[in-house]
Amino acid sequence: MQEHARWHRHYWRMGRLGHFVRARLHRRLFLWFGLSILATGLVVVTVLNLVGGNTWKQETDRMRTFAAHRFEEVWDEPARRDALVRSVATDLDIGVELRDTSDALLSRGGEPCRRSELSVPVERNGVPLGVVRVCYSAFRPRNPLRAALPLFLAGAVLWMAAGKLARRLARPVDTLVKATEALGAGRLDARAEVLPHTTGEFAVLAVAFNDMAARIEKQVADQRELLAAVSHELRTPLARMRVLTELLRDGGGNPRTLDQVDREVVELDALVGELLASSRLDFGQLTPRVLDARTLAAQALERAGLSVELLDVEAADAGLQGDATLLGRALANLLENARRHGTGAEALRLQERGEHLAFFVDDRGQGLQPGEEVRIFQPFYRKDRGGEAREAGSLGLGLALVQRIARAHGGEAFAENRAGGGARVGFTVRKAGPPGVSVPSTNAVG
């Protein structure tokens, strides 16, 4: 809970945009490529200003010196002076004004200057003669966008190319992430697609993941087949042992010994059934379908040799979606637990609890000891740990399996003492079906 709260605070602290960017690798790569392009552009501009600024200043000083010398040579000859002004204005397409030391206009070339961008003092032997003012903004308007637009377009093109490169780099990782999530969710046939352009470490990682997934799938399949084969082979001799005990009874065998053999056979048979149900949960072999909870509960009572009148239904809608075999096993374990440890079942109740249905058995026993509300669902826990439990055939797996079946169906097992005496043990299931498992649209009951 604390970890979830910390993540929630971190989510809002970095904002929705930050969460959107951090959610996918290619988005982070795309952002970093863009920031790198921007930083590179700033560095290039800074270097050009530092290096090119001095060169531009030197060239400007040379031009100012050259212009001052040219105008100083013709200053005393008005005709040549005016001709030089017009020639410079025409050849350079700029505005030129020649003024004396009193700021009186002597000559002009081109359009009148509203504001001079360059002033060149004209001197002779250190004595000021006048000034040459140059303006060019009226002829070549300086628009900052004209200089910035090419740079912006170049950066945008590079960023678009970076986006494609980022997606290309991140796609193998996304494929591996999806395959890993699918494998973790129980889809053992999930494989990472090795894309044609995937090379280097990504290709090696994808191949290694596929090999690992294939080995896991094979091992699980082998274990499933082995468990099924062993269970089948165990039940065959168990059936033969039951036949032999019946024959020995008819032949006058020792009843006490035969009763003990029967109990051992029943215990082994129950253990095989528990292991088979547990293996279905381990391997995710749930086959949910549309069921009727009333029918499930009635069938469980009949199989336990109890009257259907013990069923008490407090649900307007008893429909649910689940695995009939596993739910039947859970109900049978509840009734068996009441028989062994609660002096028999008083009632099997069915209640509607919002989005869940609850199955629970009220027994006639002495109730639960403090702390047993949780401990009875632990594997191999026995209420009586002595020889009495062994004689009663208690394995300590029944209620643990009930809890696993309930959780596989989106519910939970529970136990409590009743106000009138005895214990109440049961479980809930999600009416909409096991979470994350698709349910066929066929109508089936029991």
N, C-alpha and C positions, 0 to 999 in steps of 0.2 A: 504493500500500500504506500509506504514512504517512497519507494522507488518510482511508483506511478505518479505520485504528487510532485516529486522532483522533476520528472520528465515533463509534466503538464506545465509547471512554472517555466521551465526552460523553453518549451514550445512558444508560450506567449511572449517570453522575453526576446527571442530572436525574431518573432513576428511571423505572419503567414507567408510573406515572400521568402523569408529565410528558410522556413520549413519546406516550402515548395522547391527551392533550389537544392536543399540538402537531401531531399527525398530520392533523387536519382543521380547517378554518377555522371551521366552525360551532361546534365544541367550544370553541375559543378565544374566540369571540364570546360563547358561553353563559357561560363562566367570567368574562369581563370584565364582562358585564352583572350577574352575581351579585355580584361584588366591588363594582361601582358602587352597587348597591342597598344592600348592607351599609354601605358608606361613607356613603351618603346618610342612612341611618337613624341612624348614629352621630352625624353632624353635626346632624341635626334634634334628637335627644335632648339633645346638648350645648348647642345654642342655647336650647332650651326651659328647660333647667336654669339656664342663665345669666340668661336674661331673666325666666322665670317664677319663679325662686327668690326673687328680691328682692320680687316682687309678693306671693308667698305669705307671706313673712316679714312684710311690712307689714300684710297682712290679719290674720295671726295676732296681731300686736302690738295691733291695734285691737280684736280680739275679747277679748284678755286684759284690756285697759284697760276695756272696756265691762262685762265680767263682774265685775271687781274693784269698779267703782263701784256696780253693782247690789247686790252682797252687802254692801258697806260701808254702804249706806243702810238695810238691814234687819237689820244685825248685832245691834243691841240689842233687836230684837223677835223672839223665838224662833218665834212662830207664822208670821209673814210670812217669816222666814228659811227655816223648814222647807218652807213652801209654794213658795218660789222654787226650792229644791233639787229638790223633786218635779216641779215644772213643767218645769225644764230637762231633767231626766232623761227625762221622758215625751215632751216635744216633740222632743228630739234623739235619742232612743233610745240614750242613753249611760248610763254609771254615774257618779254624782257623789257625792263625799264632802266634807263640810265639817269641818275640824279646827281647833282653837285653836293657840295658840303652843306648847303643851306636847304637841302631837300627839294630844290627846284627841278622840275622835269626837264631833261635835256633832249632825250630821244626815247622812242618807244617802238617795239616790234611785237606783232601779234595782238591778241586781245588785251584790254586793260587788266591789270592784276588787282583783284580784290584783297588778296592776302598773299604775301610772298613766302614761298617755301625755302628760298635760299637767297642770302645776301652776300655779295662779294665786294669787299672794300678795294678801291683802286688807289694806289699810292705811288709816289715817285720820290725816291731818296728819303723815305720816311715821312713825306709830307702828304696828307690826305688830299686826293683830288675829287673823289666822289664815291658812289656806290652803285653796283649793278644788282638789281633785284630780279629774281627769276620766279615765275609761278607756272605750275603745270596742272594743278588740280582741275581747273576749268576745262582743260583739253582732255585729260585722262582722269576721270573721276575715280577716286580710290574707294572701292567697295570692299570692306573686309570679307564679305561672304564669297566674293570671287576668288579670294585666296584660300578661304577655309573650306569651301565646298569640295574642291578636288581632294583635299586631305580627308574630309569626312567620307566621301565616296570610296576612297581607297581603303580607309579603315573599316567601312561597312562591308565591302567585298571580302576583305581579309577575315572579318568576324563571321561572315556567312560560311566561308570555307572552313574556318575553325569549328563552326557548329557541326558541319558534316563530318569533319575529322573526329570531333568529340563523340558523336553518335557511333561512328565506326569503331572507335576504341572501346566505348562502353558497352556495345551490343553483346560481345561475348560474355562480359561480366553479368549483364542482365539475364542472359540465357542460363548461366550457371546458377544464379540466385533463384530463378524460377524453378529450375530442376531440383535444387537443394530443398526448397520449400515443399515441393511436391513429394519428394522422398521422405522428408520429415513428417508429412501428413499421412504417410502410410501407402502412397502410390509407389510400390516397389518397381513398377515398370517405367518410371520416369527416367529420362535420359537427357543429357545436355546435347543440343544440336551443335555439331562442329561445322561452322559456317565456312563457305569456300575461301573467304579472304582471311580467316583466322589463322594466324601463324604464331610462332614463338611460344612463349610461356602459356598463353591462353589456350592454344591448341593442345599442348601437353597436359594442362590442367583439366580440360574438358575430357580428353581421352582417359586420364586417370580417374576422374569422377565416374565416367561410364563403366569402367572396369570395376570400380568399387561397388557401384549400384548393382551391376550384374552378379557379382559374387554374393552380395547381401540377398538379392532375390533368390538366387540358387540355394543358399543356405536355409533361408526361411521355408522355401518350397520343400527342401529335403526334410527339414524338421517337421513340417506339417504332414508329409507322407509317412514319416517314421512314427509320429504320434498316432496317426490314424491306423497304421498297420499294427502297432503294439496294442492299441486299445481293442482292435478286432481280435487279435490273437489272445488277449487276456480274457475276453468275454466267452470265447469258445470253451476253454477248460473250466471256467466258472460255471457255465451251463451244465457241463458234464458232471461236475462235482455235486451240483444240486440233484441231478438225476441219481447219482450214486448214493447220496444220503437218503433219498426217498426209498431206494431199494434196500438199503441197510435197515431202515426203520421197519419195512415190511418183513425183513428177515430176522428181526429180533435183536438188533444192535442196541448198544447202550444209549438210551435217550439223551442223557446229559451230554455225552460226547458228541452226539449228532447235533444237538442244539447249539453247541459251541461251534461246530463246523459250519452250521447254517449261518450263524452270526458273522463268522469270518468271511464267508462267501458274500453275504449281503454287504458287508463293509467294503470289500474289494470292489464289488459291482458299483456301489455308490461312489467310491473313489474314482473309478474309471469314468463314470458319468460327470463328476465334478471336473476332472481333468479335460474331458472333451469340451465341456462348456467354457472352461477357462481358456483353452486353446483357441476357440472361436473368437474370444475377445482379444487375445494376444495378436492374432493375425488379422484382426479387423474384418472378420467374415460375418458381418451383420447383414441379414436379408430382411429389411423392414417392409411391411405391407400394412394395408388397412385392416384393423382388428376391432373386435368388440370386447371391451373390458369385462362385461358381464359373462360372456361365454368363456373367456380365459379363466376367470375366477371359478366358475361352475365346474369346468373341466378339471381344474386343480383339486377341488374338493372331491370329485368323483375318483380321481386317480389315487388320492390319499385314503379312500374308503370312508369318507365323511359325507354327511347329509348336505344336500344343496341348500337346505333351509338355514344353514349357518351363514349363508351369504347375505350381507346387508349392504344395499346399494344406496348411496346418497349423492348421486350425480345425475343431472338431467341429460347430459350428453356423455355417454360412455365410450364414444369412439376414440381411437388413438391409432398411431402408426408406430409399429415396432416389430421386433423379431419375436415371433410366436414361440419358438423353441426356447430361447433364452428367458423370456418372461415367464413361460411355464415352469422352467427350472427354478427361477427365483421364488415363485409362489409355492412350489413344492418344498423348497428349503425352509420357507417361513412356517409352513404347516408342520414339517418334520421337527423344526426347532421347538415349536409349541408342544409337540407330543413328547419330546425327549426331556425338555427342561421346564415346561410350564404345565405339566399334568393335563395336556390336551388343549385343543383350540376351542374357545368359547364362541368366536365369530370371526369370519373373514369379511372385512369391511372395505368398501370402495367409496372414496370421496373425491369430489372435484375441488381442486385448489387452484383457481385461476387458470393459467396455461398448463397446469400439470394435473395428473390423476394420481391419487394416493391409494396404494394397496397396503393394508396392515392387518395383522392377526392379533386378537385379544386372547390371552391364555388364562388358565386358572391357577397359575403357580404362585410362588411367594414374591414375585417381582424381582427387580434388578438390584444388585448391591451398588453402593456409591462408586461411580467411575465406570461401571459396566456398560453404560449407555454408549460409550465409545469403544471399549475394549472388546466387546463381543463381535465387532466387525473386523478385528485384526485376524490375519491368517493364523491358523493352528491354535487359536485361543479356545480353551475348554472351560466351561463353567465349573466342572468337577474334574480335577486333574488326576485323580487317583484311579484305582482299578475299576471303580463304578462307571466312570466315563468310558473306559475301554470296553466294558461289558455292554454298555448301552450303544456302542457303535459310533461314538462321537468322533469326528475327524477334525473338527475345528476349521473347516473350509466352507461350510454352508453359507453362513451369514457374510463372510468375506466375499464370496461369489455374488451374493445378493447386492452388496454395495457396488461391486464392479459392473454388474448388469445395469443397476440404476444409473450410475454415472455415464455409462455408454449410451443410455437413452435420455440424457440431459436432465437427470434427476439426482436424488440423493437418498441414502438409507437413513433410518432414524429408529430410535428405541427410547421408551420412557415407561415409567410406572403409571398404572391406572389409579384413579382416585378410589375406586372400589376394590382394589387389590388386583394382583396379577400384573403382567407386563404387556406392553403394546409394542410390537416390532413390525416395521414395514418399510416401504420405499415409495418414492414418487418417480413418475416418468413424464416426459414432455409429450403432450398430446400431438404436437406437430411432427413428431418423429425425432430420431437421433440427430444431433447437430452435425452438419456437414455431410450427411448421407442422403442421397436421392432416394425417394420412395416411389415404387411403381404405382401407376394409376389403377391397378387392378383391385377389385373388391374381394377380400378374403377374410374369413373369420376363423380364428383358432388354428 
